[in-house]
């Protein structure tokens, strides 16, 4: 499969996710709000709300808008500003734990090694 065809499938998958998110009223968005830290405290993320929009702030100053799933358990964002190019990341909420997910070459969401815990 050529790189161009793979890229088109990747863009199509991302577009479908954004369309599904934009046409669905999300629930539980406020459950994402707050500061989340890795177990060893080596990294943290902050999720904030400004008006009707939600943002993730990573590395203290990088701010990305979040797009929520209909059930409010996942939030998607486009990463940029950490180097060349961009990437797509999903956050999966399960109680007081957020697992960072990435879009694999097999066109599936897979859990990364980053698991964030709600800061008390």
N, C-alpha and C positions, 0 to 999 in steps of 0.2 A: 504494500500500500504506500503510495507516494506521500511525501510530507505535505503537499498541498491538500490532498484529500483528507488526511488526518487533521490538518488545521481546520478545514471546513467542518468536519464532524465536531471538533472541539467547540468552534464558534456556534454551531447549531445547538449543541447541548447547553451551552451557556445562555443562549438566547431563549431556549425553551424554559430554562429555570427562571430567568427574569420575567418572562411572560406569565408563567404560573404564579409567581410571587406577586406580580403587579395586579393580577385579577382576583386575588384571594385576600380576604380580610384576615389578618393575622391576629392570633390571640396569644396572650402570655408574653408579649414583647417586653414588658417592664420587668419580668423575671430575669432578663439578661443584664439589667442595670447594675452597676457597681464595679468594684475593682476585683480582679481575679489574678491569682498568683500560681506559679508552678509549685509543686510540693517542696522543692529545695529553695524557693524564693529567688531563683536566678533570673526570672523574667516575670513580667506582669502585663496585663491588658486592662484597659478601663473602657466600660461601655456607658455612654451618656446619651441623653435625649436633649435635643435642641428644637423647640417647637414641636412639630409632628415627626421629625426625622431622628433616627437613631444612628450613632456613630461608634466605631471602635477606635480607640487610640492605643497605638502600640509604639514601642520605643520612645515613649514620652511625648513625641510631637507628630507622629504620622497618624492622620485622621482619615478614616474611610467610612463611607455611608454603608449601613447594613440594610439588606433586603430579606424579609422574613418569610418563612414557609407558612402555609395556612394554619397549621396546628401550633405554631409558635415555638416549636422545639428546635428549629434550625434557623440560622441567619447566615447569609452569603455576603461576601464582600470581595472587591477587586483590589488586590495589593499592588501598590506602586510606590515609588519613592525610595526603595531600598537598594536600587541598582538598576541595571538595564532591563527593559521589558516590564511585564506585569504577570500576575498570577491570580488564580481564583481560590479562595479559601472559604470553607464552610465551618461554622461553629455549631456543635450539637450540644444542647442543654439537657442535662439529666440531673434534676435536683440542684445540688450545690456544686456540680461539676460541669465544666465545659470542655469538650474534646475538640481539638482542631482537626479538621478533615481536609484532604487534598484530592484533586481530580487526577486520577491516574492515567497512564498511557492506555489502559484498557477501557477508558471512559467510564470509570466507576469512582464513587467517593470512597476513600479509604482513610482510616484513622492515622494521624501522625503520632509522633512520640510526645506531643505537647498536650498535656492534660492540666487544665487550670482549675483551681479551687477558689470558691468565694472567700474573699478576705473578710474575717469577722469584724 
